[in-house]
Amino acid sequence: MTGYGLRNYAELDVQRYKRIFGNVMKACALAQQKTEAWISASVLNRVTKLGRAEKLKLKLMRMVP
């Protein structure tokens, strides 16, 4: 995968994060912000993992008459 493809995935993940959790953190102190970010990232990873389809490698079979 190219650098552009990785950057595109990262941007999509940030957009997904903001859409679900909003643009602003609720906590004021840095320690609580770190905890909030960790929890929300864990939730986002779990939801993303549940929603992704598994990739299967299929072998094409040739029909012989």
Residue pairs with C-beta under 8 A, 6 or more apart in sequence:
13 44
16 44
16 48
17 40
17 41
17 44
20 40
20 44
20 47
21 40
21 44
25 33
25 36
25 37
26 36
27 33
27 35
27 36
